[in-house]
Structure formats: structure tokens, C-alpha cells
């Protein structure tokens, strides 16, 4: 019987948990629920409803200005929409492959399985935008034109990505660079 190992590390809005039992290696990144973001999403929905119902209740004819007003309200509501992700999991099954899971607060779970033979190499990417810098973990797949992001809905810090990346490198027999090159990112993390 395999021994079960557990490790937990909180960082900002994310909490990383790792446990291994019966040959299955599970890496989980939990997202803390932000009350401010939930309140802002409800304010955005109310704003949308008020802007849509105002011309209808005033019994005015819908004009071009009304359509622009409704379009603007939809865009604001979409920007303030709460993304209800509870956790993202990477389940590594050495004989079979990797299962990527996204758990939502509503109870819905999206799963995607990637067979071991399809994975060429796991990669840690530094993503730089004009406003921010963040890290992502991706899988380079055979016969695919695009990379597959391991954490699709969240952006955990690089210190949470490294243990998952190392486990995926072990799974695919990829060479990992020395820890000193991986553990020291070039940009500050938020």
C-alpha cells in the first residue's frame, strides 16, 4: 500500500494542495471567494436591468441612443461578472495520462483528459502584457497547433506552478532545468 503524502501552501488568493495516494498524484489550486467581486457582479446585473427596463417602462420608443445605452450596460455587466471557480486540479495517473479539472462554486465540474502518449513536454511560460506579468503552465501536445493551458481559469503564482511542472516532467520523462533557474522568476508576482 502506498503512503499518502499531503502538502499545503497558501499564497494570496490561491491555496496549493498536493496529495498522492495509490499511485495517483493530485495537485489542486483553490481560489478564495472574493466578496467584493460578488457584490460588484450583482451591482453590474442590477445596472444592466435598470438600463434595459428604463426605456421600456418610460414607454418611449427605442432609439439609437437606447441601443447604445443597453450595449454599454451589457459590457459593464460582463466586465463585473464574477468568475465562480472554486479550484482547478491536475490529476496525474502515471500509466494513463493527465486529467485537468475545473470545479465551480455551482457544483459543475469540467474535465479534460490528455493521454500520456499525446504529451510531448510541459512548459512554464512567462506571459507579459502592457499592464501585467504572470506565469502559466502549458502542455505541448502532439498533433496540436496550440498549447493546452493546465490552469485555464486561474493564474496561480510560479511557486505553485513549479511542483506541478516537475511532476509533469517526471511523467513525460522530460529533462527539468536546475531548480535555481526555475525558482527565480524574472518579474514580480502579484
Residue pairs with C-beta under 8 A, 6 or more apart in sequence:
1 22
2 20
2 21
2 22
2 23
4 19
4 20
4 21
5 18
5 19
5 20
5 21
6 17
6 18
6 19
7 16
7 17
7 18
7 19
8 15
8 16
8 17
8 18
9 15
9 16
9 159
9 160
10 16
11 156
11 157
11 159
11 160
12 157
12 190
13 31
13 32
13 34
14 29
14 30
14 31
14 32
14 154
14 156
14 157
14 160
15 29
15 30
15 32
16 27
16 28
16 29
16 30
16 156
16 160
16 163
17 27
17 28
17 29
17 30
18 25
18 26
18 27
18 28
18 163
19 26
20 26
23 93
23 94
23 95
24 91
24 92
24 93
25 91
25 92
25 94
25 167
26 89
26 90
26 91
26 92
27 89
27 90
27 92
27 163
27 164
27 167
28 87
28 88
28 89
28 90
29 87
29 88
29 89
29 151
29 154
29 156
29 160
30 86
30 87
31 85
31 86
31 87
31 88
31 154
33 86
33 105
34 82
37 82
38 82
40 80
40 82
41 80
41 81
41 82
43 80
44 76
44 77
44 78
44 79
44 80
44 81
45 77
47 73
47 76
47 77
48 73
48 74
48 76
48 77
50 73
51 69
51 70
51 72
51 73
52 70
52 73
55 62
55 66
55 69
60 66
83 153
84 104
84 105
84 106
85 102
85 103
85 104
85 105
85 153
85 154
86 103
86 104
86 105
87 103
88 100
88 101
88 102
88 103
88 150
88 151
88 152
88 153
88 154
89 99
89 100
89 101
89 103
90 98
90 99
90 100
90 101
90 150
90 164
90 167
90 168
91 98
91 99
91 100
91 101
92 98
92 167
92 168
92 171
93 99
94 116
94 171
95 116
96 115
96 116
97 113
97 114
97 115
97 116
97 117
97 118
97 119
98 113
98 114
98 116
98 119
98 139
98 168
98 171
99 111
99 112
99 113
99 114
100 111
100 112
100 113
100 114
100 148
100 150
100 152
101 109
101 110
101 111
101 112
102 109
102 110
102 111
102 152
102 153
103 109
104 110
114 139
114 141
114 148
116 171
116 172
117 142
118 141
118 142
118 143
118 144
119 139
119 140
119 141
119 142
119 168
119 171
119 172
120 139
120 140
120 141
120 142
120 172
121 139
121 140
121 169
121 172
121 174
122 137
122 138
122 139
122 140
122 150
122 165
122 168
122 169
122 172
122 174
123 137
123 138
123 139
123 140
123 147
124 135
124 136
124 137
124 138
124 158
124 161
124 162
124 165
124 182
125 135
125 136
125 137
125 138
125 147
126 133
126 135
126 185
126 186
126 187
127 133
127 134
127 135
127 136
128 187
132 190
133 186
133 187
133 188
134 155
134 189
134 190
135 155
135 157
135 158
135 161
135 185
135 189
136 149
136 150
136 151
136 155
136 161
137 149
137 150
137 151
137 161
137 164
137 165
137 168
138 147
138 148
138 149
138 150
139 147
139 148
139 150
139 168
140 147
141 147
141 148
150 164
150 168
151 161
157 189
158 185
158 189
159 183
162 182
162 183
165 176
165 182
166 176
168 174
169 175
169 176
176 182
